[in-house]
Amino acid sequence: IDFYADWCAPCKIMDPVIEEIEKELGGKLEVQKIDVDKNSDLQAKYNVFSIPTYVIEKDNREVERLVGARPKQQLVDILNRHLG
């Protein structure tokens, strides 16, 4: 789950990276984008205090959380670890 806001500079930097990852791993994962300005209920449910925040869920439970902009390869490596 990608928690972002349109006004967030690091979120804008990460947007094309997330799109690339989704295309590359698309058959193995689903990316949900949550605009925190429009979905404060989900922001609160997931205890998101900083953006961008990436919540990785497997079998409907959180398995990892990353906050802030990250290099693409780091995200791919983390996702692949959870995709098994």
C-alpha positions in Angstrom: 0.0 0.0 0.0 1.5 3.3 -1.1 0.4 6.2 1.2 1.0 9.5 -0.5 -0.2 13.0 -1.1 -0.2 15.1 -4.3 1.8 17.9 -2.6 4.5 15.6 -1.2 7.8 16.0 -3.2 9.3 12.6 -2.2 6.0 11.0 -3.1 6.2 12.6 -6.6 9.7 11.3 -7.0 8.7 7.8 -6.0 5.6 7.7 -8.2 7.3 6.5 -11.4 9.4 4.1 -9.4 6.3 2.5 -7.9 4.7 2.3 -11.4 7.8 0.6 -12.8 7.8 -1.9 -9.9 4.1 -2.6 -10.4 4.7 -3.3 -14.1 7.7 -5.5 -13.4 6.1 -7.5 -10.6 2.5 -7.0 -11.6 1.6 -10.6 -11.8 2.9 -11.2 -8.3 1.6 -8.2 -6.4 -1.1 -5.5 -6.3 -0.2 -1.9 -5.5 -2.9 0.2 -3.8 -2.3 3.9 -3.7 -3.9 5.8 -0.8 -4.1 9.6 -0.9 -3.9 10.5 2.8 -5.7 13.8 2.2 -8.7 12.0 0.8 -8.5 8.9 3.0 -7.8 10.0 6.6 -9.6 7.0 7.9 -7.2 4.6 6.3 -4.3 6.8 7.3 -5.4 6.5 10.9 -6.2 2.7 10.6 -2.6 2.1 9.4 -1.0 4.6 11.8 0.7 6.5 9.0 2.4 9.7 10.3 4.9 10.4 7.5 4.7 10.1 3.7 5.5 8.3 1.6 4.8 5.2 3.7 4.8 1.8 2.1 3.0 -1.0 3.9 3.6 -4.5 2.6 0.9 -6.9 3.4 0.8 -10.7 2.9 -2.2 -12.8 3.6 -4.0 -9.7 4.9 -1.5 -8.8 7.5 1.3 -6.3 7.6 4.7 -7.9 7.1 6.9 -4.8 6.6 6.7 -1.0 6.6 9.0 1.5 4.9 8.9 5.3 5.3 10.5 7.7 2.9 11.9 7.6 -0.6 13.9 4.6 -1.4 16.0 3.4 -4.3 14.1 1.2 -6.7 16.3 -1.8 -6.3 16.0 -1.7 -2.5 12.2 -1.8 -2.8 12.4 -4.7 -5.4 14.7 -6.7 -3.1 12.3 -6.2 -0.1 9.3 -7.1 -2.2 10.9 -10.2 -3.6 11.9 -11.4 -0.2 8.2 -11.4 0.8 7.0 -12.8 -2.6 9.2 -15.8 -1.8 
